[in-house]
Amino acid sequence: MRERIAYCGLDCERCDAYLATVNDDQALREKTAKLWAELNDAPILPEHINCDGCRADGRKTVYCDSLCEIRQCALKKEVTTCGGCPEFETCRTVGMVIVDNPAALENLREFKQENPADRGECSDGL
């Protein structure tokens, strides 16, 4: 499994916040901040768009760092990704992502196969 797969299975290397950070792309930061502010009805500014990946040490967007229920649950349950949770395919929390992202579901299934020892005690949400 690639290192930049998020707890939810999304590929951080395809995330605009990650791309803006690693490429120091101010235009992409501005575009992403505007879009995310509209989608989330929140005051998201370009300076908020800095992220090295949600499982990586380093910078994270405020959402990924503090507000993402999926990340908080995975940290609490001490799983590397939701693929380490025995209930991830029926979990409503990560289900919000994987229902519309078949690649994320496949990444989590792949992780589960490659890491059979990584099993937390995940419940549905926090």
N, CA, C and O atoms as CSV, one atom per row, in Angstrom:
chain,resi,resn,atom,element,x,y,z
A,1,MET,N,N,0.840,-1.185,0.000
A,1,MET,CA,C,0.000,0.000,0.000
A,1,MET,C,C,0.882,1.245,0.000
A,1,MET,O,O,1.919,1.294,0.662
A,2,ARG,N,N,0.455,2.220,-0.739
A,2,ARG,CA,C,1.220,3.466,-0.795
A,2,ARG,C,C,1.122,4.199,0.540
A,2,ARG,O,O,0.123,4.083,1.250
A,3,GLU,N,N,2.150,4.943,0.867
A,3,GLU,CA,C,2.224,5.665,2.140
A,3,GLU,C,C,1.231,6.820,2.212
A,3,GLU,O,O,0.812,7.197,3.307
A,4,ARG,N,N,0.855,7.376,1.103
A,4,ARG,CA,C,-0.019,8.545,1.090
A,4,ARG,C,C,-1.499,8.179,0.931
A,4,ARG,O,O,-2.276,8.975,0.404
A,5,ILE,N,N,-1.886,7.011,1.372
A,5,ILE,CA,C,-3.304,6.653,1.422
A,5,ILE,C,C,-3.829,7.126,2.769
A,5,ILE,O,O,-3.254,6.824,3.815
A,6,ALA,N,N,-4.918,7.866,2.732
A,6,ALA,CA,C,-5.508,8.413,3.949
A,6,ALA,C,C,-6.175,7.310,4.777
A,6,ALA,O,O,-6.368,6.193,4.297
A,7,TYR,N,N,-6.517,7.630,6.000
A,7,TYR,CA,C,-7.225,6.670,6.853
A,7,TYR,C,C,-8.465,6.131,6.162
A,7,TYR,O,O,-8.798,4.955,6.316
A,8,CYS,N,N,-9.156,6.977,5.398
A,8,CYS,CA,C,-10.400,6.606,4.736
A,8,CYS,C,C,-10.179,5.866,3.423
A,8,CYS,O,O,-11.139,5.380,2.825
A,9,GLY,N,N,-8.940,5.772,2.964
A,9,GLY,CA,C,-8.641,5.095,1.718
A,9,GLY,C,C,-8.411,6.022,0.536
A,9,GLY,O,O,-7.940,5.579,-0.511
A,10,LEU,N,N,-8.738,7.309,0.687
A,10,LEU,CA,C,-8.485,8.243,-0.406
A,10,LEU,C,C,-6.979,8.393,-0.626
A,10,LEU,O,O,-6.185,8.212,0.297
A,11,ASP,N,N,-6.607,8.721,-1.837
A,11,ASP,CA,C,-5.202,8.883,-2.208
A,11,ASP,C,C,-4.795,10.342,-1.995
A,11,ASP,O,O,-5.178,11.211,-2.779
A,12,CYS,N,N,-4.026,10.616,-0.950
A,12,CYS,CA,C,-3.599,11.986,-0.649
A,12,CYS,C,C,-2.820,12.602,-1.805
A,12,CYS,O,O,-2.848,13.819,-1.987
A,13,GLU,N,N,-2.132,11.788,-2.580
A,13,GLU,CA,C,-1.329,12.311,-3.683
A,13,GLU,C,C,-2.185,12.906,-4.795
A,13,GLU,O,O,-1.663,13.552,-5.703
A,14,ARG,N,N,-3.494,12.691,-4.728
A,14,ARG,CA,C,-4.414,13.271,-5.708
A,14,ARG,C,C,-5.208,14.439,-5.121
A,14,ARG,O,O,-6.007,15.064,-5.817
A,15,CYS,N,N,-4.985,14.729,-3.846
A,15,CYS,CA,C,-5.709,15.794,-3.160
A,15,CYS,C,C,-5.097,17.150,-3.512
A,15,CYS,O,O,-3.878,17.319,-3.492
A,16,ASP,N,N,-5.962,18.110,-3.833
A,16,ASP,CA,C,-5.460,19.432,-4.203
A,16,ASP,C,C,-4.678,20.104,-3.078
A,16,ASP,O,O,-3.719,20.827,-3.349
A,17,ALA,N,N,-5.062,19.882,-1.832
A,17,ALA,CA,C,-4.313,20.480,-0.715
A,17,ALA,C,C,-2.898,19.908,-0.659
A,17,ALA,O,O,-1.936,20.652,-0.467
A,18,TYR,N,N,-2.770,18.606,-0.823
A,18,TYR,CA,C,-1.453,17.963,-0.831
A,18,TYR,C,C,-0.628,18.463,-2.024
A,18,TYR,O,O,0.543,18.813,-1.877
A,19,LEU,N,N,-1.255,18.490,-3.206
A,19,LEU,CA,C,-0.543,18.925,-4.408
A,19,LEU,C,C,-0.091,20.377,-4.295
A,19,LEU,O,O,1.023,20.714,-4.697
A,20,ALA,N,N,-0.948,21.235,-3.752
A,20,ALA,CA,C,-0.569,22.639,-3.571
A,20,ALA,C,C,0.603,22.762,-2.603
A,20,ALA,O,O,1.473,23.615,-2.775
A,21,THR,N,N,0.618,21.910,-1.592
A,21,THR,CA,C,1.685,21.958,-0.593
A,21,THR,C,C,3.016,21.493,-1.174
A,21,THR,O,O,4.017,22.204,-1.081
A,22,VAL,N,N,3.032,20.313,-1.769
A,22,VAL,CA,C,4.308,19.765,-2.254
A,22,VAL,C,C,4.851,20.536,-3.444
A,22,VAL,O,O,6.061,20.558,-3.667
A,23,ASN,N,N,3.967,21.173,-4.214
A,23,ASN,CA,C,4.412,21.954,-5.369
A,23,ASN,C,C,4.475,23.454,-5.077
A,23,ASN,O,O,4.787,24.248,-5.964
A,24,ASP,N,N,4.180,23.841,-3.835
A,24,ASP,CA,C,4.131,25.248,-3.428
A,24,ASP,C,C,3.388,26.077,-4.477
A,24,ASP,O,O,3.895,27.074,-4.991
A,25,ASP,N,N,2.161,25.623,-4.776
A,25,ASP,CA,C,1.336,26.199,-5.834
A,25,ASP,C,C,0.272,27.112,-5.231
A,25,ASP,O,O,-0.786,26.648,-4.805
A,26,GLN,N,N,0.558,28.401,-5.198
A,26,GLN,CA,C,-0.354,29.362,-4.582
A,26,GLN,C,C,-1.685,29.444,-5.327
A,26,GLN,O,O,-2.734,29.592,-4.700
A,27,ALA,N,N,-1.656,29.351,-6.636
A,27,ALA,CA,C,-2.904,29.407,-7.413
A,27,ALA,C,C,-3.814,28.231,-7.055
A,27,ALA,O,O,-5.026,28.400,-6.926
A,28,LEU,N,N,-3.239,27.054,-6.897
A,28,LEU,CA,C,-4.036,25.882,-6.517
A,28,LEU,C,C,-4.550,26.022,-5.084
A,28,LEU,O,O,-5.666,25.598,-4.784
A,29,ARG,N,N,-3.751,26.611,-4.201
A,29,ARG,CA,C,-4.219,26.884,-2.831
A,29,ARG,C,C,-5.456,27.781,-2.862
A,29,ARG,O,O,-6.449,27.523,-2.181
A,30,GLU,N,N,-5.372,28.837,-3.665
A,30,GLU,CA,C,-6.477,29.791,-3.747
A,30,GLU,C,C,-7.728,29.130,-4.322
A,30,GLU,O,O,-8.828,29.318,-3.804
A,31,LYS,N,N,-7.558,28.370,-5.376
A,31,LYS,CA,C,-8.684,27.663,-6.008
A,31,LYS,C,C,-9.309,26.667,-5.029
A,31,LYS,O,O,-10.533,26.600,-4.907
A,32,THR,N,N,-8.477,25.900,-4.337
A,32,THR,CA,C,-8.957,24.890,-3.391
A,32,THR,C,C,-9.649,25.543,-2.204
A,32,THR,O,O,-10.701,25.072,-1.770
A,33,ALA,N,N,-9.084,26.604,-1.678
A,33,ALA,CA,C,-9.696,27.306,-0.547
A,33,ALA,C,C,-11.080,27.821,-0.933
A,33,ALA,O,O,-12.032,27.683,-0.165
A,34,LYS,N,N,-11.190,28.403,-2.100
A,34,LYS,CA,C,-12.479,28.928,-2.559
A,34,LYS,C,C,-13.505,27.800,-2.684
A,34,LYS,O,O,-14.629,27.925,-2.198
A,35,LEU,N,N,-13.126,26.719,-3.323
A,35,LEU,CA,C,-14.036,25.584,-3.506
A,35,LEU,C,C,-14.445,24.982,-2.165
A,35,LEU,O,O,-15.631,24.766,-1.916
A,36,TRP,N,N,-13.467,24.711,-1.301
A,36,TRP,CA,C,-13.770,24.089,-0.010
A,36,TRP,C,C,-14.599,25.009,0.876
A,36,TRP,O,O,-15.449,24.534,1.629
A,37,ALA,N,N,-14.367,26.320,0.799
A,37,ALA,CA,C,-15.166,27.275,1.575
A,37,ALA,C,C,-16.619,27.227,1.125
A,37,ALA,O,O,-17.533,27.255,1.949
A,38,GLU,N,N,-16.825,27.154,-0.179
A,38,GLU,CA,C,-18.188,27.066,-0.711
A,38,GLU,C,C,-18.845,25.740,-0.338
A,38,GLU,O,O,-19.998,25.717,0.093
A,39,LEU,N,N,-18.124,24.647,-0.501
A,39,LEU,CA,C,-18.680,23.322,-0.207
A,39,LEU,C,C,-19.004,23.136,1.274
A,39,LEU,O,O,-19.970,22.459,1.628
A,40,ASN,N,N,-18.196,23.739,2.125
A,40,ASN,CA,C,-18.349,23.539,3.569
A,40,ASN,C,C,-18.981,24.724,4.282
A,40,ASN,O,O,-19.149,24.702,5.501
A,41,ASP,N,N,-19.330,25.753,3.530
A,41,ASP,CA,C,-19.888,26.972,4.110
A,41,ASP,C,C,-19.054,27.402,5.319
A,41,ASP,O,O,-19.568,27.623,6.416
A,42,ALA,N,N,-17.754,27.510,5.073
A,42,ALA,CA,C,-16.803,27.821,6.147
A,42,ALA,C,C,-15.749,28.789,5.619
A,42,ALA,O,O,-15.470,28.811,4.420
A,43,PRO,N,N,-15.169,29.583,6.504
A,43,PRO,CA,C,-14.131,30.545,6.087
A,43,PRO,C,C,-12.772,29.854,5.904
A,43,PRO,O,O,-11.924,29.883,6.796
A,44,ILE,N,N,-12.585,29.243,4.754
A,44,ILE,CA,C,-11.322,28.564,4.458
A,44,ILE,C,C,-10.498,29.480,3.552
A,44,ILE,O,O,-10.943,29.877,2.475
A,45,LEU,N,N,-9.316,29.799,4.003
A,45,LEU,CA,C,-8.432,30.715,3.286
A,45,LEU,C,C,-7.273,29.953,2.647
A,45,LEU,O,O,-6.961,28.838,3.066
A,46,PRO,N,N,-6.633,30.543,1.638
A,46,PRO,CA,C,-5.506,29.862,1.000
A,46,PRO,C,C,-4.414,29.431,1.984
A,46,PRO,O,O,-3.801,28.379,1.801
A,47,GLU,N,N,-4.167,30.227,3.018
A,47,GLU,CA,C,-3.128,29.840,3.990
A,47,GLU,C,C,-3.513,28.614,4.807
A,47,GLU,O,O,-2.668,28.045,5.498
A,48,HIS,N,N,-4.771,28.199,4.738
A,48,HIS,CA,C,-5.217,26.974,5.415
A,48,HIS,C,C,-4.938,25.727,4.577
A,48,HIS,O,O,-5.048,24.605,5.071
A,49,ILE,N,N,-4.581,25.925,3.324
A,49,ILE,CA,C,-4.392,24.809,2.398
A,49,ILE,C,C,-2.922,24.401,2.376
A,49,ILE,O,O,-2.174,24.759,1.467
A,50,ASN,N,N,-2.533,23.654,3.387
A,50,ASN,CA,C,-1.191,23.078,3.503
A,50,ASN,C,C,-1.335,21.716,4.148
A,50,ASN,O,O,-1.815,21.617,5.278
A,51,CYS,N,N,-0.926,20.658,3.450
A,51,CYS,CA,C,-1.098,19.310,3.996
A,51,CYS,C,C,-0.056,18.363,3.403
A,51,CYS,O,O,0.164,18.333,2.193
A,52,ASP,N,N,0.577,17.593,4.286
A,52,ASP,CA,C,1.543,16.575,3.870
A,52,ASP,C,C,0.917,15.185,3.838
A,52,ASP,O,O,1.610,14.198,3.591
A,53,GLY,N,N,-0.383,15.103,4.084
A,53,GLY,CA,C,-1.095,13.823,4.123
A,53,GLY,C,C,-1.580,13.535,5.530
A,53,GLY,O,O,-0.878,13.828,6.499
A,54,CYS,N,N,-2.759,12.971,5.656
A,54,CYS,CA,C,-3.358,12.854,6.993
A,54,CYS,C,C,-2.667,11.816,7.879
A,54,CYS,O,O,-2.784,11.877,9.103
A,55,ARG,N,N,-1.947,10.863,7.274
A,55,ARG,CA,C,-1.225,9.882,8.101
A,55,ARG,C,C,0.246,10.243,8.262
A,55,ARG,O,O,0.976,9.565,8.986
A,56,ALA,N,N,0.682,11.296,7.599
A,56,ALA,CA,C,2.090,11.689,7.642
A,56,ALA,C,C,2.331,12.698,8.757
A,56,ALA,O,O,1.431,13.443,9.145
A,57,ASP,N,N,3.547,12.709,9.259
A,57,ASP,CA,C,3.934,13.777,10.172
A,57,ASP,C,C,3.992,15.063,9.363
A,57,ASP,O,O,4.284,15.041,8.167
A,58,GLY,N,N,3.722,16.148,10.000
A,58,GLY,CA,C,3.834,17.420,9.303
A,58,GLY,C,C,2.515,18.144,9.210
A,58,GLY,O,O,1.600,17.922,10.002
A,59,ARG,N,N,2.438,19.019,8.222
A,59,ARG,CA,C,1.289,19.910,8.071
A,59,ARG,C,C,0.035,19.166,7.641
A,59,ARG,O,O,0.089,18.191,6.891
A,60,LYS,N,N,-1.100,19.658,8.141
A,60,LYS,CA,C,-2.397,19.147,7.757
A,60,LYS,C,C,-3.364,20.317,7.675
A,60,LYS,O,O,-3.181,21.334,8.344
A,61,THR,N,N,-4.386,20.167,6.856
A,61,THR,CA,C,-5.431,21.182,6.869
A,61,THR,C,C,-6.130,21.090,8.221
A,61,THR,O,O,-6.060,20.061,8.893
A,62,VAL,N,N,-6.795,22.154,8.613
A,62,VAL,CA,C,-7.519,22.154,9.893
A,62,VAL,C,C,-8.541,21.026,9.914
A,62,VAL,O,O,-8.699,20.342,10.925
A,63,TYR,N,N,-9.233,20.835,8.799
A,63,TYR,CA,C,-10.236,19.766,8.748
A,63,TYR,C,C,-9.576,18.410,9.001
A,63,TYR,O,O,-10.009,17.660,9.877
A,64,CYS,N,N,-8.546,18.101,8.246
A,64,CYS,CA,C,-7.897,16.788,8.386
A,64,CYS,C,C,-7.299,16.603,9.778
A,64,CYS,O,O,-7.367,15.512,10.344
A,65,ASP,N,N,-6.728,17.644,10.319
A,65,ASP,CA,C,-6.066,17.541,11.615
A,65,ASP,C,C,-7.047,17.400,12.771
A,65,ASP,O,O,-6.836,16.576,13.661
A,66,SER,N,N,-8.102,18.181,12.769
A,66,SER,CA,C,-8.940,18.284,13.956
A,66,SER,C,C,-10.396,17.890,13.781
A,66,SER,O,O,-11.043,17.491,14.749
A,67,LEU,N,N,-10.920,17.992,12.585
A,67,LEU,CA,C,-12.356,17.829,12.403
A,67,LEU,C,C,-12.786,16.522,11.743
A,67,LEU,O,O,-13.948,16.131,11.859
A,68,CYS,N,N,-11.889,15.854,11.065
A,68,CYS,CA,C,-12.248,14.629,10.345
A,68,CYS,C,C,-12.570,13.500,11.325
A,68,CYS,O,O,-11.690,13.012,12.035
A,69,GLU,N,N,-13.830,13.096,11.355
A,69,GLU,CA,C,-14.254,12.019,12.265
A,69,GLU,C,C,-13.563,10.703,11.942
A,69,GLU,O,O,-13.277,9.911,12.840
A,70,ILE,N,N,-13.298,10.470,10.677
A,70,ILE,CA,C,-12.645,9.223,10.272
A,70,ILE,C,C,-11.235,9.152,10.843
A,70,ILE,O,O,-10.849,8.140,11.427
A,71,ARG,N,N,-10.472,10.217,10.676
A,71,ARG,CA,C,-9.101,10.256,11.208
A,71,ARG,C,C,-9.101,10.120,12.725
A,71,ARG,O,O,-8.293,9.377,13.282
A,72,GLN,N,N,-10.002,10.833,13.397
A,72,GLN,CA,C,-10.076,10.776,14.858
A,72,GLN,C,C,-10.388,9.359,15.336
A,72,GLN,O,O,-9.796,8.884,16.305
A,73,CYS,N,N,-11.310,8.689,14.661
A,73,CYS,CA,C,-11.659,7.313,15.028
A,73,CYS,C,C,-10.464,6.380,14.832
A,73,CYS,O,O,-10.156,5.570,15.706
A,74,ALA,N,N,-9.789,6.496,13.679
A,74,ALA,CA,C,-8.642,5.630,13.403
A,74,ALA,C,C,-7.523,5.839,14.423
A,74,ALA,O,O,-6.894,4.877,14.862
A,75,LEU,N,N,-7.277,7.089,14.797
A,75,LEU,CA,C,-6.258,7.360,15.813
A,75,LEU,C,C,-6.672,6.766,17.158
A,75,LEU,O,O,-5.854,6.168,17.856
A,76,LYS,N,N,-7.930,6.933,17.512
A,76,LYS,CA,C,-8.423,6.400,18.781
A,76,LYS,C,C,-8.333,4.875,18.815
A,76,LYS,O,O,-7.973,4.285,19.834
A,77,LYS,N,N,-8.662,4.252,17.697
A,77,LYS,CA,C,-8.654,2.787,17.619
A,77,LYS,C,C,-7.283,2.216,17.304
A,77,LYS,O,O,-7.091,1.000,17.291
A,78,GLU,N,N,-6.320,3.115,17.048
A,78,GLU,CA,C,-4.941,2.726,16.765
A,78,GLU,C,C,-4.812,1.786,15.573
A,78,GLU,O,O,-4.095,0.787,15.623
A,79,VAL,N,N,-5.521,2.127,14.500
A,79,VAL,CA,C,-5.387,1.401,13.240
A,79,VAL,C,C,-4.629,2.286,12.263
A,79,VAL,O,O,-4.716,3.512,12.335
A,80,THR,N,N,-3.901,1.684,11.368
A,80,THR,CA,C,-3.122,2.433,10.396
A,80,THR,C,C,-4.031,3.106,9.375
A,80,THR,O,O,-3.802,4.255,8.996
A,81,THR,N,N,-5.052,2.399,8.934
A,81,THR,CA,C,-6.120,2.940,8.095
A,81,THR,C,C,-7.407,2.259,8.536
A,81,THR,O,O,-7.380,1.343,9.358
A,82,CYS,N,N,-8.517,2.701,7.997
A,82,CYS,CA,C,-9.787,2.044,8.319
A,82,CYS,C,C,-9.798,0.599,7.844
A,82,CYS,O,O,-10.606,-0.200,8.317
A,83,GLY,N,N,-8.914,0.253,6.916
A,83,GLY,CA,C,-8.787,-1.133,6.478
A,83,GLY,C,C,-8.347,-2.047,7.608
A,83,GLY,O,O,-8.515,-3.262,7.510
A,84,GLY,N,N,-7.789,-1.496,8.676
A,84,GLY,CA,C,-7.395,-2.274,9.844
A,84,GLY,C,C,-8.550,-2.533,10.792
A,84,GLY,O,O,-8.402,-3.286,11.754
A,85,CYS,N,N,-9.679,-1.930,10.539
A,85,CYS,CA,C,-10.860,-2.123,11.376
A,85,CYS,C,C,-11.683,-3.277,10.819
A,85,CYS,O,O,-11.976,-3.296,9.624
A,86,PRO,N,N,-12.061,-4.237,11.656
A,86,PRO,CA,C,-12.816,-5.382,11.163
A,86,PRO,C,C,-14.207,-5.014,10.639
A,86,PRO,O,O,-14.849,-5.823,9.969
A,87,GLU,N,N,-14.668,-3.818,10.935
A,87,GLU,CA,C,-16.028,-3.427,10.527
A,87,GLU,C,C,-16.040,-2.316,9.485
A,87,GLU,O,O,-17.076,-1.686,9.275
A,88,PHE,N,N,-14.911,-2.063,8.827
A,88,PHE,CA,C,-14.841,-0.870,7.981
A,88,PHE,C,C,-15.853,-0.887,6.837
A,88,PHE,O,O,-16.338,0.172,6.440
A,89,GLU,N,N,-16.179,-2.044,6.306
A,89,GLU,CA,C,-17.088,-2.076,5.156
A,89,GLU,C,C,-18.536,-1.779,5.535
A,89,GLU,O,O,-19.356,-1.497,4.661
A,90,THR,N,N,-18.858,-1.840,6.822
A,90,THR,CA,C,-20.214,-1.520,7.268
A,90,THR,C,C,-20.260,-0.260,8.132
A,90,THR,O,O,-21.329,0.116,8.611
A,91,CYS,N,N,-19.143,0.383,8.333
A,91,CYS,CA,C,-19.060,1.579,9.170
A,91,CYS,C,C,-19.703,2.768,8.459
A,91,CYS,O,O,-19.354,3.078,7.320
A,92,ARG,N,N,-20.636,3.428,9.127
A,92,ARG,CA,C,-21.291,4.598,8.534
A,92,ARG,C,C,-20.330,5.774,8.399
A,92,ARG,O,O,-20.466,6.576,7.475
A,93,THR,N,N,-19.368,5.889,9.301
A,93,THR,CA,C,-18.455,7.034,9.271
A,93,THR,C,C,-17.585,7.002,8.019
A,93,THR,O,O,-17.596,7.961,7.247
A,94,VAL,N,N,-16.841,5.937,7.800
A,94,VAL,CA,C,-16.010,5.853,6.596
A,94,VAL,C,C,-16.881,5.571,5.371
A,94,VAL,O,O,-16.467,5.830,4.241
A,95,GLY,N,N,-18.058,5.053,5.589
A,95,GLY,CA,C,-18.976,4.787,4.486
A,95,GLY,C,C,-19.337,6.033,3.703
A,95,GLY,O,O,-19.635,5.953,2.512
A,96,MET,N,N,-19.313,7.196,4.365
A,96,MET,CA,C,-19.603,8.458,3.673
A,96,MET,C,C,-18.588,8.715,2.560
A,96,MET,O,O,-18.902,9.384,1.575
A,97,VAL,N,N,-17.388,8.190,2.711
A,97,VAL,CA,C,-16.349,8.371,1.696
A,97,VAL,C,C,-16.388,7.226,0.688
A,97,VAL,O,O,-16.414,7.464,-0.520
A,98,ILE,N,N,-16.393,5.992,1.172
A,98,ILE,CA,C,-16.230,4.861,0.261
A,98,ILE,C,C,-17.460,4.593,-0.610
A,98,ILE,O,O,-17.348,3.948,-1.652
A,99,VAL,N,N,-18.623,5.080,-0.195
A,99,VAL,CA,C,-19.816,4.858,-1.015
A,99,VAL,C,C,-19.676,5.515,-2.390
A,99,VAL,O,O,-20.186,4.988,-3.378
A,100,ASP,N,N,-19.000,6.644,-2.463
A,100,ASP,CA,C,-18.828,7.355,-3.729
A,100,ASP,C,C,-17.420,7.265,-4.297
A,100,ASP,O,O,-17.116,7.892,-5.312
A,101,ASN,N,N,-16.559,6.485,-3.647
A,101,ASN,CA,C,-15.159,6.395,-4.067
A,101,ASN,C,C,-14.708,4.935,-4.088
A,101,ASN,O,O,-14.071,4.471,-3.142
A,102,PRO,N,N,-15.033,4.211,-5.158
A,102,PRO,CA,C,-14.646,2.799,-5.214
A,102,PRO,C,C,-13.142,2.576,-5.079
A,102,PRO,O,O,-12.722,1.534,-4.576
A,103,ALA,N,N,-12.328,3.526,-5.514
A,103,ALA,CA,C,-10.870,3.380,-5.374
A,103,ALA,C,C,-10.463,3.416,-3.905
A,103,ALA,O,O,-9.539,2.711,-3.500
A,104,ALA,N,N,-11.149,4.238,-3.101
A,104,ALA,CA,C,-10.848,4.294,-1.668
A,104,ALA,C,C,-11.191,2.956,-1.017
A,104,ALA,O,O,-10.417,2.445,-0.207
A,105,LEU,N,N,-12.330,2.394,-1.362
A,105,LEU,CA,C,-12.717,1.083,-0.830
A,105,LEU,C,C,-11.689,0.032,-1.227
A,105,LEU,O,O,-11.301,-0.796,-0.402
A,106,GLU,N,N,-11.248,0.054,-2.467
A,106,GLU,CA,C,-10.253,-0.910,-2.929
A,106,GLU,C,C,-8.928,-0.740,-2.191
A,106,GLU,O,O,-8.278,-1.728,-1.850
A,107,ASN,N,N,-8.523,0.509,-1.941
A,107,ASN,CA,C,-7.294,0.756,-1.180
A,107,ASN,C,C,-7.397,0.167,0.225
A,107,ASN,O,O,-6.432,-0.411,0.725
A,108,LEU,N,N,-8.559,0.309,0.864
A,108,LEU,CA,C,-8.734,-0.230,2.216
A,108,LEU,C,C,-8.754,-1.759,2.206
A,108,LEU,O,O,-8.195,-2.394,3.100
A,109,ARG,N,N,-9.390,-2.343,1.206
A,109,ARG,CA,C,-9.389,-3.811,1.090
A,109,ARG,C,C,-7.970,-4.331,0.859
A,109,ARG,O,O,-7.572,-5.349,1.426
A,110,GLU,N,N,-7.216,-3.623,0.024
A,110,GLU,CA,C,-5.823,-3.985,-0.245
A,110,GLU,C,C,-5.003,-3.912,1.039
A,110,GLU,O,O,-4.204,-4.803,1.328
A,111,PHE,N,N,-5.207,-2.842,1.807
A,111,PHE,CA,C,-4.502,-2.695,3.070
A,111,PHE,C,C,-4.830,-3.863,3.999
A,111,PHE,O,O,-3.936,-4.424,4.633
A,112,LYS,N,N,-6.098,-4.226,4.079
A,112,LYS,CA,C,-6.543,-5.313,4.958
A,112,LYS,C,C,-5.842,-6.626,4.593
A,112,LYS,O,O,-5.428,-7.381,5.472
A,113,GLN,N,N,-5.715,-6.888,3.295
A,113,GLN,CA,C,-5.042,-8.111,2.845
A,113,GLN,C,C,-3.554,-8.084,3.147
A,113,GLN,O,O,-2.978,-9.103,3.531
A,114,GLU,N,N,-2.926,-6.925,2.976
A,114,GLU,CA,C,-1.479,-6.816,3.158
A,114,GLU,C,C,-1.064,-6.706,4.621
A,114,GLU,O,O,0.101,-6.937,4.944
A,115,ASN,N,N,-1.988,-6.359,5.507
A,115,ASN,CA,C,-1.664,-6.112,6.911
A,115,ASN,C,C,-2.638,-6.824,7.845
A,115,ASN,O,O,-3.378,-6.164,8.575
A,116,PRO,N,N,-2.652,-8.132,7.837
A,116,PRO,CA,C,-3.628,-8.859,8.664
A,116,PRO,C,C,-3.466,-8.642,10.164
A,116,PRO,O,O,-4.410,-8.868,10.920
A,117,ALA,N,N,-2.292,-8.209,10.609
A,117,ALA,CA,C,-2.080,-8.015,12.047
A,117,ALA,C,C,-2.616,-6.673,12.535
A,117,ALA,O,O,-2.778,-6.482,13.740
A,118,ASP,N,N,-2.893,-5.741,11.625
A,118,ASP,CA,C,-3.386,-4.405,12.014
A,118,ASP,C,C,-4.894,-4.458,12.166
A,118,ASP,O,O,-5.632,-4.184,11.220
A,119,ARG,N,N,-5.344,-4.808,13.350
A,119,ARG,CA,C,-6.779,-4.910,13.613
A,119,ARG,C,C,-7.128,-4.165,14.887
A,119,ARG,O,O,-6.746,-4.571,15.985
A,120,GLY,N,N,-7.842,-3.097,14.731
A,120,GLY,CA,C,-8.317,-2.344,15.893
A,120,GLY,C,C,-9.686,-2.816,16.301
A,120,GLY,O,O,-10.226,-3.778,15.754
A,121,GLU,N,N,-10.236,-2.125,17.269
A,121,GLU,CA,C,-11.588,-2.436,17.724
A,121,GLU,C,C,-12.482,-1.272,17.354
A,121,GLU,O,O,-13.000,-0.570,18.222
A,122,CYS,N,N,-12.658,-1.074,16.067
A,122,CYS,CA,C,-13.412,0.076,15.595
A,122,CYS,C,C,-14.906,-0.150,15.768
A,122,CYS,O,O,-15.439,-1.213,15.450
A,123,SER,N,N,-15.555,0.868,16.274
A,123,SER,CA,C,-17.011,0.858,16.315
A,123,SER,C,C,-17.485,1.856,15.288
A,123,SER,O,O,-16.666,2.516,14.648
A,124,ASP,N,N,-18.754,1.980,15.117
A,124,ASP,CA,C,-19.286,2.869,14.100
A,124,ASP,C,C,-19.146,4.316,14.530
A,124,ASP,O,O,-20.042,4.873,15.164
A,125,GLY,N,N,-18.031,4.917,14.188
A,125,GLY,CA,C,-17.758,6.301,14.549
A,125,GLY,C,C,-16.887,6.381,15.780
A,125,GLY,O,O,-16.214,5.417,16.145
A,126,LEU,N,N,-16.905,7.546,16.422
A,126,LEU,CA,C,-16.037,7.789,17.585
A,126,LEU,C,C,-16.538,7.152,18.826
A,126,LEU,O,O,-15.911,7.272,19.879
